[in-house]
């Protein structure tokens, strides 16, 4: 494969994973947390996301096929789970739960919803399957595709680690407003995941 393919792969993964869009979402989801706790969550989230994307890149549809799960079903399930997070953000349930819980009892958002479905969501997983499918059998090219993916994941980590600066710039009121707005956008994204899944099985218009 020539350089154009890898540039295209980077752009595709960058658009699908959207590191820039994830930064304010990370701020909203980890609102009120200490810097060290937020850093640990960011590292766990990107590490888990990278492992999931690598797994799907190497094994592709066999992962879902082994469990008897179609990509359409995966999209629908991811959308429904993501909607629950959006609902919590819209009605401040996440912040209220954090106020009522101690550090040990506080829910860890690193795996859900950050690692999946926000970082390694249905779109990103499907993209890895498609990209590695383009170079099927060429292990050097498959390795380069994964390096491209890791570079995008690295950008996610950098922006998440800088989330504290963004939160301080917005202030408490600004963060609350952004949280509500992003909750709406996240709800719309979750519905889009469901529609994409329904479209894949012919139950929604193209």
Buried (B, 14 or more C-beta within 10 A) or exposed (E): BEEEBBEBBBEBBBEBBBBEBBBBBBBBBBBBBEEEBBBBBBBBBBBBBBEBBBBBBBBBBEBBEEEEEBBBBBBBBBBBBBBBBBBBBBEBEBBEEBEEEEEEEBEEBBBBBBBBBBBBBBBBBBBBBEBBEBBEEEEEBBEBBBEBBBEBBEBBBEBBBBBBEBBEEBEEEEBBEBBBBBBEBBBEBBBBBBBBBBBBEEEEEE
